[in-house]
Every structure is written in C-alpha cells, then in structure tokens.
C-alpha cells in the first residue's frame, strides 16, 4: 500500500504522486471558507487515489462552523474527526 501524505497547501495549487491512499493533514485554505473547501475537495476528487482521507487543520474553519455543508462538499472523501477508518487491514486515525 502506497501512502501519499501532505498538508498546509493554504490555497496554493499542487500536484501529487500516484498512490493508494491520499492523506491530507489540514490547512487547505487561508480562512476555511466554503469556496476554498469546494475548490480543494474538487481538486482531491480529481486524483486517482482509491482512498482519500482528510483531517481538518486550524485554518479549516468550515469543518467547525458548517459541519453539514462539509458532508456535502467532501462526499466520497473520508473525513476523520476523532475517529478512525480501516483500509486493507490498516487503521488510520485522525483528530483535528
């Protein structure tokens, strides 16, 4: 299993290597606005990684302020908030 882990893109464009599990460890934008969240989620969805995991960072305010919007925006992406997921026998835990 190849993991690709990254964080702190703060709204900048990025490219990533191929892998099986994509893990984002927070701070996709500067303010965590809905527009930033939509742009970031769409970018993540464009990658071919079979599994995508997101954990919110301190700048990702939308996770805290608008949790229902987050569920829609990050559909098909695993969001970990003091929780875990098992993928191919490996446990991934995330806490903002």
BELMO-V80148 format. One record per pair of residues at least 24 apart in sequence whose ideal C-beta (glycine too) atoms are under 8 Angstrom apart, sorted by the first residue. I is the first residue (numbers start at 1). J is the second residue. Records with the same first field share a line. If there is no record, write none. Layout:
I->J  J
//
This chain:
1->87  88  90
4->49
7->57
8->57
9->40
10->59
11->36  39
14->43
16->47  49
18->48  49
19->49
20->49  50  51  88
21->49  50  51  52  53  87  92
22->47  49  51  52  53
23->53  55  92
24->52  53  54  55
25->55  57  94
26->55  56  57  58  59  60  96
27->57  58  59  60
28->57  59  60
29->59  60
30->59
31->59  61
32->59  60  61  62  63  65
33->61  62
34->62  66  69  73
36->62
37->62  69  70  73  74
38->73
41->73  74  77
44->77
45->76  77
51->78  87
52->76  77  78
53->77  78  79  80  85  92  94
54->78  79  80  94
55->79  80  81  94  95  96
56->81  96
57->96
58->96
60->96
63->96
64->96
//
